[in-house]
Amino acid sequence: MSNQQEQRQIQLRIDESKMSTTYANTIRTSTMPDELIMDFGINLPMPAPDNQPTLVFSVGSRIVMNWSAAKRLAISLGQAVRQYEEQNGEIKLQQPGQGGPRLAD
């Protein structure tokens, strides 16, 4: 390989014209042999018809990716969380039943 080929760079242009932004406070993952499926959405507390408290997972977006892309995503998220914690301190994970959407007593 020549020096000219080694030094060649590709310019990346990002097209955000078809992008949509959504908020998610929870994720459900499913796996297939060739793919990872991620459903992003919001947990919403609401009463069921029998007045029993119920937590509804309202799915807003589904992302399907191959395992190579999933690994790159995991690495990118790990780096982003690490940088955030270096600047802002450790992120405390809530235990089930603490914080977040709550069901009525």
ChimeraX attribute file (.defattr): number of C-alpha atoms within 10 A of each C-alpha:
attribute: neighborCount
match mode: 1-to-1
recipient: residues
	/A:1	5
	/A:2	6
	/A:3	7
	/A:4	7
	/A:5	8
	/A:6	8
	/A:7	8
	/A:8	8
	/A:9	7
	/A:10	6
	/A:11	6
	/A:12	6
	/A:13	6
	/A:14	6
	/A:15	7
	/A:16	7
	/A:17	6
	/A:18	5
	/A:19	7
	/A:20	6
	/A:21	5
	/A:22	9
	/A:23	10
	/A:24	14
	/A:25	12
	/A:26	13
	/A:27	15
	/A:28	12
	/A:29	12
	/A:30	10
	/A:31	12
	/A:32	9
	/A:33	7
	/A:34	9
	/A:35	15
	/A:36	17
	/A:37	16
	/A:38	17
	/A:39	18
	/A:40	21
	/A:41	20
	/A:42	17
	/A:43	19
	/A:44	16
	/A:45	16
	/A:46	16
	/A:47	14
	/A:48	11
	/A:49	8
	/A:50	6
	/A:51	9
	/A:52	12
	/A:53	15
	/A:54	16
	/A:55	16
	/A:56	14
	/A:57	17
	/A:58	14
	/A:59	16
	/A:60	12
	/A:61	14
	/A:62	13
	/A:63	10
	/A:64	15
	/A:65	14
	/A:66	14
	/A:67	15
	/A:68	12
	/A:69	13
	/A:70	15
	/A:71	12
	/A:72	11
	/A:73	13
	/A:74	12
	/A:75	11
	/A:76	12
	/A:77	12
	/A:78	12
	/A:79	12
	/A:80	12
	/A:81	12
	/A:82	15
	/A:83	12
	/A:84	13
	/A:85	12
	/A:86	10
	/A:87	8
	/A:88	9
	/A:89	10
	/A:90	11
	/A:91	10
	/A:92	6
	/A:93	8
	/A:94	9
	/A:95	8
	/A:96	7
	/A:97	9
	/A:98	9
	/A:99	9
	/A:100	13
	/A:101	14
	/A:102	15
	/A:103	14
	/A:104	11
	/A:105	5
